[in-house]
Amino acid sequence: MVLNSNSKKARIDELAERAAVQDGLDGGGIKDGEGVSLIASAWARLRRNPMFIVGAIMVALIFLVALLADVLAPHDPTVRYLADKVSRANNPVPGAEPGYPLGADDLGRDLLSRLIHGSRNTLIIAFGATGLAFFGGLVLGTLAGAFGGWIDSVVMRVVDIMLSLPSLLLAFSIAALFGRGSQTTVIVAIGIAMMPTFARLLRGSMMAQRSSDHVLAARSLGVKKSAIVFRHMLPNSLSPVLVQATMVFATSIIDAAALSFLGAGNPDDTKPEWGQMLGLAQEYFDTFPHMAVYPALCIIAAALGFTLMGESLREALDPKSRR
């Protein structure tokens, strides 16, 4: 029996070698090579993508500034060091001077220190909103994509209603329900507004997984539905959702700034945040535009960095857009 099996294997190898020789392969053999995972393949492309490198550098610098804000900031962002130089009639906003390279705000607080500490609070809001949107969308998308039927219909109708409103308008409406704005209010408002994007994306990805070969094979073998959902369908559906998270991170930074600009953000200016600083600078925009320009540039840089990374990840993970 063993001899018969070995002879069959030898016969198959001989036929494969002959076919390879006929096809013009070098030496009539097939070279062995190690398989490459999706993550390794994507990383190999990302390392050669200038857009990803630029975005990663920008994001890394912002994170570094946020982590080392206490060390990098030359002054306490809440102390009114130049309050004695603030004059509502002649000098409402102190300009640059030694020790204060960007000057101060209308209360005499160091503008550079507030920008540095503002990076930390801005990233906290973006992380919190993106995390809330991700996990909320994960629950809704999993329910709709895994079970289908009336559950899918109910979840998707709720998602459609939320998507019918612009995300910023929905976030502003949710923030207004809290009455008094705070950092938590901004996080919850933006997170709920972004949740339908993740839910619809995950639902579509899981619907595609439901008809895939490995899921059909698991069902034919009698594997429990919960095991199929959480071991097979969900892990293979997360790639586009994770890519979308980087894009939502950039959108969260912009929406947080918009809510603060509209007066629905965190009113506590002892915790500086770029959007809040931009909103407070409205009064002096005509005469002292630098108060709005500096936080606006920080917001643009952060949003651009995450957008470049998100687009690069999408191209690297999506087979249809690989170069």
C-alpha angles and dihedrals in degrees: 000000000000090000091051091050092048092049091051091050091049091049091051091049090050093051091047090051092050091049091050092051090050090051089054099250116163111264093351092270136112116234117232118230138174118255119247121223123228092250093050091047091049092048091051089056094043092055089059095045112099091197091058093046092052092047093047092051092050092048092045091053092050092049091047092052091048094049094046097038093121091053099039098044109092094206143020106275093217100050118095097225095163098037091120090060095052111104119173091207104042110010114017092161118038113225131223119303138156109307092015106067095174096035124231139289126253090282095051097255119144108264096204093053091049091051091051094048090041090065090064096050092043092054091046090056092045093048093046094047094045092047092049092047092046097051093040091050089045091059095044095043093048093050093048098041099041102043105025119179119082092345090059091047095050095045094046094048090054090047091049091053091052092046091051088071123066109257093237093050091048091048091049091050092050092047090051090056090065092061096211120053124231140155090268090050092055092048094050094044095050093040093055092045092053095043097089092059092060093041095054093043094050092043092055092047092050092047088058090050092053091072097040121118098246092052092048089049091051091051092049089053091054098249113168116262093237090054091049091051099046100032102037115014103036099046091049092049099053101080097082090041092054091049090050089053091066090051092048089050089062092044091050091057091052094044092049089053090048093051091050090047090053092049098252095104133089109310093195102103091184084081101055118209127177096240091047091051090050091052093048090052094062093093093056101035095110096049103026106027093163089077088066099031097061098052090040091056090049091052092048092049093050095045092045093050094053092042092054091049092047094050091047092050091049092053093045096050099037111083091203093060101039114126 
